[in-house]
Amino acid sequence: MKHNLGKQLLCFISLFVLLWGEDFTYRITTDKTDPYLKEAVLLTVELNQTNPDVVLFFDFDLHPNETYSFHRIDTKESDSYQKVKTDYIYLLYPLQTGDINITFDLVKKVTTKENVAYSFSGDRDNVKGIDTKDIRVSLPPLPLHIKPLPKEVQLVGNFTLDYKIKKYEAKAYEPLPLQITIKGSGYPPLLQNILPSDLNVTLFKEKPIIQTHNTQKGTQSTITYPMAFSHTESFDLPPTTLKAFDPQTEKDYILSIPKQHFTIQPTDIDTLVDSVDDPKPLQNNYDWIGTLFSYLLVFGAGYLTALTLKWKKREIDTKTSPLRTKIETCKDAKSLLQLLLATDSKKFYASIEKLEKHLYGNGKMNLKKIKQDLVEKL
């Protein structure tokens, strides 16, 4: 009875929060109050001006936290100086089970019609040059209860798996390409390892090709994993299985690749050895020293010039990049991971892998070193 009462109270708080404040009211709604871990939650924050005697602007966002990640999907604003109405729509993913709090950052910007008219005319979006009185508003956090996933679940959402093998026969040491694609809706299916880690083959992996699109219905993803492997003799690739869970149906399911056999043709080692002595042994001719020295001078001058330009460009880029500041202010691995996922950039994938392995596996990492690598990539 107490448990049911608690759930009803939580539902009431999160599904309809309408509070009065000075000059405006706000309302917070979610499409669910007790989602599963990594299940998408649609959150809407509605701000309504109640004082028509002032001009209001709002600077609003969710506060970053290691217990959830989020993406702003849309912002809808009315076109009225006397009574502004703004809706902020977010897609949120809880990253920790149990009770969590969603926190908010809100700044109310108060000004007059005269200031607005002085700064610009006809375009409400151009508010940078307006003289405003900024007031930080403290909003109470939104509580959510996060349910755990079934054991050994690797993917959360509704996904399909496809694989392509170009050939099943090769010579010894010749690479055999394999491409695995996971597609569907849910928490982005980024995995450290898809194939078993104890394979007795030489495995070559490339960075996954990531395509994601966040909408009010969830995150649509297509993640392609290109790889290749080689061996010196025929072998079997054992079956591969990934356990997934669909929060909509509350059922788990399996994505799999059946057992694959590959035939390897042995290669005569003698044919790999080059019997030609080329280039020929160095003779006692010292004319090459002067030529080598001149090449070194030219190379050194060009290298120093390029290095100087590179450092100047890097200094300019890192000083002007707003992303650098956000990276450097991240205090923990989860907040940095959320920031990198939000950028949706392939060049950060190696760092994303390290962070996810540390947070959700047993991997170790040096946060300071990762942040330095990210800044250098900018």
VEXDREN-2710 file (C-alpha; in Angstrom, 1 decimal):
% VEXDREN-2710
k/r/px/py/pz
1/MET/0.0/0.0/0.0
2/LYS/2.8/2.4/0.9
3/HIS/4.6/1.5/-2.3
4/ASN/1.5/2.3/-4.5
5/LEU/1.0/5.5/-2.6
6/GLY/4.6/6.5/-3.3
7/LYS/4.3/5.8/-7.0
8/GLN/1.1/7.8/-7.3
9/LEU/2.7/10.7/-5.5
10/LEU/5.8/10.5/-7.8
11/CYS/3.5/10.3/-10.9
12/PHE/1.6/13.4/-9.8
13/ILE/4.8/15.4/-9.2
14/SER/6.4/14.6/-12.5
15/LEU/3.5/14.5/-14.8
16/PHE/2.1/17.8/-13.8
17/VAL/4.2/20.4/-12.0
18/LEU/2.6/23.8/-12.2
19/LEU/4.0/26.4/-9.8
20/TRP/3.7/30.1/-9.6
21/GLY/6.7/32.4/-9.6
22/GLU/7.4/36.1/-9.9
23/ASP/6.4/37.2/-13.4
24/PHE/5.9/33.7/-14.8
25/THR/4.7/30.1/-14.1
26/TYR/6.2/26.9/-15.2
27/ARG/5.0/23.3/-15.8
28/ILE/7.1/20.1/-16.2
29/THR/5.7/17.0/-17.8
30/THR/7.2/13.6/-18.7
31/ASP/5.8/10.7/-20.6
32/LYS/6.8/8.2/-17.9
33/THR/7.9/8.3/-14.2
34/ASP/9.5/4.9/-13.7
35/PRO/11.5/4.1/-16.8
36/TYR/14.0/1.3/-17.2
37/LEU/17.7/2.0/-17.2
38/LYS/18.7/3.7/-20.6
39/GLU/15.0/3.9/-21.6
40/ALA/14.1/7.1/-23.4
41/VAL/12.1/9.7/-21.4
42/LEU/10.4/12.6/-23.2
43/LEU/10.5/15.7/-20.9
44/THR/8.8/19.0/-21.6
45/VAL/9.3/22.2/-19.6
46/GLU/6.7/25.0/-20.3
47/LEU/7.4/28.6/-19.1
48/ASN/4.5/31.1/-19.2
49/GLN/4.9/34.8/-18.6
50/THR/2.2/36.2/-16.3
51/ASN/3.4/39.8/-15.9
52/PRO/2.6/41.8/-19.0
53/ASP/4.4/45.0/-17.7
54/VAL/7.9/43.6/-18.5
55/VAL/9.6/41.9/-21.4
56/LEU/10.9/38.5/-20.4
57/PHE/13.5/36.2/-21.9
58/PHE/14.5/32.8/-20.6
59/ASP/17.8/31.0/-20.6
60/PHE/17.0/27.4/-19.7
61/ASP/18.7/24.0/-19.9
62/LEU/18.9/20.7/-17.9
63/HIS/21.8/20.6/-15.5
64/PRO/24.4/18.0/-16.5
65/ASN/24.5/15.0/-14.1
66/GLU/26.2/11.6/-14.1
67/THR/22.9/9.9/-13.5
68/TYR/21.4/10.8/-16.9
69/SER/22.2/12.1/-20.4
70/PHE/19.9/14.4/-22.4
71/HIS/19.4/16.0/-25.8
72/ARG/17.3/19.1/-26.5
73/ILE/14.9/18.1/-29.3
74/ASP/13.0/21.3/-29.8
75/THR/12.3/24.8/-28.5
76/LYS/8.9/26.5/-29.2
77/GLU/8.4/30.2/-28.4
78/SER/5.5/32.5/-28.9
79/ASP/6.1/35.8/-30.7
80/SER/4.9/38.4/-28.1
81/TYR/6.9/40.8/-26.0
82/GLN/4.2/41.2/-23.4
83/LYS/3.5/37.6/-22.7
84/VAL/6.1/35.1/-23.8
85/LYS/5.4/31.3/-23.8
86/THR/8.3/28.9/-24.3
87/ASP/8.4/25.1/-24.4
88/TYR/11.6/23.2/-24.1
89/ILE/11.5/19.6/-25.2
90/TYR/14.2/17.0/-24.2
91/LEU/15.0/13.4/-24.8
92/LEU/16.5/12.0/-21.6
93/TYR/18.2/8.7/-20.8
94/PRO/18.6/7.6/-17.2
95/LEU/22.1/6.0/-16.6
96/GLN/21.6/4.8/-13.0
97/THR/19.0/2.6/-11.3
98/GLY/17.0/3.6/-8.3
99/ASP/15.8/7.2/-7.4
100/ILE/17.4/10.0/-9.3
101/ASN/16.6/13.8/-9.6
102/ILE/16.6/15.8/-12.8
103/THR/17.9/19.2/-12.1
104/PHE/17.5/22.5/-14.0
105/ASP/19.3/25.7/-14.8
106/LEU/17.1/28.7/-15.4
107/VAL/17.9/32.4/-15.7
108/LYS/15.1/34.9/-16.1
109/LYS/16.1/37.9/-18.2
110/VAL/14.0/41.0/-17.5
111/THR/14.0/44.1/-19.7
112/THR/11.7/46.8/-21.1
113/LYS/10.1/47.4/-24.5
114/GLU/12.3/50.5/-24.8
115/ASN/15.5/48.5/-24.5
116/VAL/14.3/45.9/-27.0
117/ALA/13.4/48.7/-29.5
118/TYR/16.8/50.3/-29.0
119/SER/18.6/47.0/-29.7
120/PHE/16.7/45.7/-32.7
121/SER/13.3/45.7/-34.3
122/GLY/11.2/42.7/-35.4
123/ASP/13.4/39.8/-34.4
124/ARG/12.9/38.4/-31.0
125/ASP/15.7/35.8/-31.4
126/ASN/18.4/38.5/-31.5
127/VAL/18.7/39.2/-27.7
128/LYS/22.5/39.3/-27.2
129/GLY/22.6/43.1/-27.5
130/ILE/19.7/43.8/-25.1
131/ASP/20.4/45.2/-21.7
132/THR/18.7/42.8/-19.3
133/LYS/18.5/42.2/-15.6
134/ASP/19.5/38.5/-15.2
135/ILE/18.0/36.6/-12.2
136/ARG/18.9/33.0/-11.5
137/VAL/15.7/31.0/-10.6
138/SER/16.0/27.9/-8.5
139/LEU/13.6/25.1/-9.6
140/PRO/13.0/22.0/-7.5
141/PRO/14.4/18.8/-9.0
142/LEU/12.1/16.4/-10.8
143/PRO/12.3/12.9/-9.2
144/LEU/12.3/9.7/-11.3
145/HIS/12.4/6.1/-10.2
146/ILE/14.6/4.0/-12.6
147/LYS/14.0/0.2/-12.9
148/PRO/17.0/-2.2/-13.5
149/LEU/17.4/-4.2/-16.7
150/PRO/17.3/-8.0/-16.9
151/LYS/20.7/-9.6/-16.3
152/GLU/23.4/-9.5/-19.1
153/VAL/21.4/-7.1/-21.3
154/GLN/23.8/-5.3/-23.7
155/LEU/21.3/-3.2/-25.8
156/VAL/18.2/-1.3/-24.8
157/GLY/15.6/-0.6/-27.5
158/ASN/14.1/-2.1/-30.6
159/PHE/17.0/-3.2/-32.8
160/THR/17.9/-5.4/-35.7
161/LEU/21.3/-6.9/-36.6
162/ASP/22.7/-7.5/-40.1
163/TYR/26.1/-8.8/-41.2
164/LYS/28.0/-9.0/-44.4
165/ILE/30.9/-11.4/-45.2
166/LYS/32.5/-10.8/-48.6
167/LYS/34.3/-14.1/-48.9
168/TYR/34.7/-17.4/-47.1
169/GLU/38.0/-18.5/-48.7
170/ALA/41.4/-16.8/-48.5
171/LYS/45.1/-17.4/-48.4
172/ALA/47.0/-17.5/-45.1
173/TYR/47.4/-14.1/-43.6
174/GLU/44.9/-12.6/-46.1
175/PRO/42.3/-10.5/-44.4
176/LEU/38.6/-11.6/-44.4
177/PRO/36.3/-8.5/-44.2
178/LEU/33.3/-8.6/-41.9
179/GLN/30.7/-5.8/-41.5
180/ILE/28.1/-5.8/-38.7
181/THR/25.3/-3.3/-38.6
182/ILE/22.9/-2.6/-35.7
183/LYS/19.9/-0.5/-36.5
184/GLY/16.8/0.7/-34.7
185/SER/15.4/2.9/-32.0
186/GLY/16.7/3.1/-28.4
187/TYR/19.8/4.0/-26.5
188/PRO/22.6/4.2/-29.1
189/PRO/24.0/0.6/-29.5
190/LEU/27.7/1.5/-29.1
191/LEU/29.6/-1.7/-28.0
192/GLN/33.2/-2.2/-27.1
193/ASN/33.3/-5.7/-28.4
194/ILE/30.7/-7.6/-30.5
195/LEU/32.7/-10.7/-31.4
196/PRO/33.9/-12.9/-28.5
197/SER/37.2/-11.7/-27.0
198/ASP/38.8/-15.2/-27.0
199/LEU/38.9/-15.7/-30.7
200/ASN/42.0/-17.6/-31.9
201/VAL/42.4/-15.3/-35.0
202/THR/44.1/-12.0/-35.8
203/LEU/41.4/-9.3/-35.6
204/PHE/41.5/-5.9/-37.2
205/LYS/38.9/-3.3/-36.0
206/GLU/38.1/0.1/-37.4
207/LYS/36.1/2.8/-35.7
208/PRO/32.4/2.3/-35.9
209/ILE/30.4/4.4/-38.4
210/ILE/27.8/6.2/-36.2
211/GLN/24.6/7.7/-37.5
212/THR/22.1/8.9/-34.9
213/HIS/19.0/11.2/-35.0
214/ASN/17.1/12.3/-31.9
215/THR/13.4/12.8/-32.1
216/GLN/10.4/12.9/-29.8
217/LYS/9.9/9.2/-30.5
218/GLY/13.4/8.4/-29.4
219/THR/16.9/8.0/-30.8
220/GLN/17.1/6.4/-34.3
221/SER/20.6/4.8/-34.8
222/THR/22.5/3.0/-37.4
223/ILE/25.9/1.8/-36.1
224/THR/28.2/0.0/-38.5
225/TYR/31.2/-2.0/-37.2
226/PRO/33.7/-2.7/-40.0
227/MET/36.4/-5.3/-39.2
228/ALA/38.5/-8.0/-40.6
229/PHE/40.3/-11.1/-39.4
230/SER/43.0/-13.5/-40.7
231/HIS/44.4/-16.9/-39.9
232/THR/47.0/-19.4/-41.1
233/GLU/44.6/-22.3/-41.3
234/SER/40.9/-23.0/-41.8
235/PHE/38.7/-22.2/-38.8
236/ASP/35.2/-21.7/-37.5
237/LEU/33.9/-18.3/-36.3
238/PRO/31.6/-19.3/-33.3
239/PRO/28.1/-18.1/-33.0
240/THR/27.8/-14.5/-31.7
241/THR/24.8/-13.4/-29.6
242/LEU/23.8/-10.0/-28.2
243/LYS/21.1/-9.8/-25.5
244/ALA/18.7/-6.9/-26.0
245/PHE/15.7/-5.5/-24.1
246/ASP/12.7/-3.6/-25.4
247/PRO/11.2/-1.4/-22.7
248/GLN/8.0/-0.9/-24.7
249/THR/7.1/-4.6/-24.6
250/GLU/9.2/-5.3/-21.4
251/LYS/10.7/-8.4/-23.1
252/ASP/14.3/-9.3/-23.9
253/TYR/15.4/-10.8/-27.2
254/ILE/18.5/-12.1/-28.9
255/LEU/20.4/-10.6/-31.9
256/SER/22.8/-13.3/-33.3
257/ILE/25.2/-14.2/-36.0
258/PRO/25.3/-18.0/-36.7
259/LYS/28.5/-20.0/-36.8
260/GLN/30.6/-19.3/-39.9
261/HIS/33.3/-21.5/-41.5
262/PHE/36.3/-20.1/-43.4
263/THR/38.7/-22.1/-45.6
264/ILE/42.3/-20.9/-45.6
265/GLN/44.7/-22.0/-48.3
266/PRO/48.3/-22.5/-46.9
267/THR/51.0/-20.2/-48.4
268/ASP/54.5/-21.4/-49.1
269/ILE/56.8/-19.4/-46.8
270/ASP/59.6/-19.5/-49.3
271/THR/57.6/-17.5/-51.8
272/LEU/57.4/-14.6/-49.3
273/VAL/61.1/-14.2/-49.1
274/ASP/62.7/-11.7/-51.6
275/SER/65.9/-13.2/-53.0
276/VAL/67.0/-10.0/-54.8
277/ASP/69.5/-7.8/-52.9
278/ASP/68.1/-4.4/-53.7
279/PRO/69.4/-1.8/-52.9
280/LYS/73.0/-2.9/-53.3
281/PRO/75.5/-2.7/-50.4
282/LEU/76.9/0.8/-49.7
283/GLN/80.2/1.4/-51.4
284/ASN/83.1/3.5/-50.1
285/ASN/81.9/6.6/-51.8
286/TYR/81.5/9.6/-49.4
287/ASP/79.8/11.9/-51.9
288/TRP/76.5/10.9/-50.4
289/ILE/77.3/12.6/-47.1
290/GLY/77.1/16.1/-48.6
291/THR/73.8/15.3/-50.4
292/LEU/72.4/13.8/-47.2
293/PHE/73.4/16.9/-45.2
294/SER/71.7/19.2/-47.7
295/TYR/68.5/17.1/-47.6
296/LEU/68.5/17.3/-43.8
297/LEU/68.8/21.1/-43.8
298/VAL/65.9/21.4/-46.2
299/PHE/63.8/18.9/-44.3
300/GLY/64.6/20.6/-40.9
301/ALA/63.6/24.1/-42.1
302/GLY/60.3/22.8/-43.6
303/TYR/59.6/20.8/-40.5
304/LEU/60.1/23.7/-38.1
305/THR/58.0/26.0/-40.3
306/ALA/55.1/23.4/-40.4
307/LEU/55.4/22.8/-36.6
308/THR/55.3/26.5/-35.9
309/LEU/52.2/27.0/-38.0
310/LYS/50.6/23.9/-36.5
311/TRP/51.0/25.2/-33.0
312/LYS/49.8/28.6/-33.8
313/LYS/46.7/27.2/-35.5
314/ARG/46.1/24.8/-32.5
315/GLU/46.4/27.7/-30.1
316/ILE/43.9/29.8/-32.1
317/ASP/41.5/26.9/-32.4
318/THR/41.6/25.8/-28.8
319/LYS/41.2/29.4/-27.6
320/THR/38.2/30.1/-29.8
321/SER/36.5/26.6/-29.4
322/PRO/33.5/26.7/-27.0
323/LEU/33.8/22.9/-26.8
324/ARG/37.2/23.2/-25.1
325/THR/35.8/25.0/-22.1
326/LYS/33.0/22.4/-21.7
327/ILE/35.5/19.6/-21.9
328/GLU/37.9/21.1/-19.4
329/THR/35.0/21.8/-16.9
330/CYS/33.8/18.2/-16.9
331/LYS/34.6/16.9/-13.4
332/ASP/33.9/13.2/-14.0
333/ALA/33.8/10.5/-16.6
334/LYS/30.0/10.4/-17.0
335/SER/29.6/14.1/-17.6
336/LEU/32.4/14.0/-20.2
337/LEU/30.7/11.0/-21.9
338/GLN/27.4/12.9/-22.1
339/LEU/29.1/15.9/-23.6
340/LEU/30.9/13.8/-26.3
341/LEU/27.7/11.9/-27.2
342/ALA/25.9/15.2/-27.6
343/THR/28.5/16.4/-30.1
344/ASP/27.8/13.4/-32.3
345/SER/31.3/13.5/-33.8
346/LYS/33.2/10.5/-35.1
347/LYS/36.6/12.0/-34.1
348/PHE/35.7/11.5/-30.4
349/TYR/34.8/7.9/-30.7
350/ALA/38.1/6.5/-29.2
351/SER/37.6/8.6/-26.1
352/ILE/33.9/7.6/-25.9
353/GLU/35.0/3.9/-26.0
354/LYS/37.5/4.5/-23.1
355/LEU/34.9/6.3/-21.0
356/GLU/32.1/3.6/-21.6
357/LYS/34.6/0.8/-20.9
358/HIS/35.5/2.5/-17.6
359/LEU/31.9/3.3/-16.6
360/TYR/30.2/0.1/-17.7
361/GLY/33.0/-2.4/-17.7
362/ASN/36.2/-3.0/-15.8
363/GLY/38.4/-0.6/-17.8
364/LYS/40.8/1.8/-16.3
365/MET/41.3/5.3/-17.6
366/ASN/43.1/8.6/-17.0
367/LEU/40.4/11.4/-17.2
368/LYS/43.1/14.1/-17.4
369/LYS/44.8/12.4/-20.3
370/ILE/41.5/11.8/-22.1
371/LYS/40.6/15.5/-21.8
372/GLN/44.1/16.5/-23.1
373/ASP/43.7/14.2/-26.1
374/LEU/40.2/15.7/-26.8
375/VAL/41.5/19.3/-26.6
376/GLU/44.4/18.4/-29.1
377/LYS/41.8/16.9/-31.5
378/LEU/40.0/20.3/-31.6
END
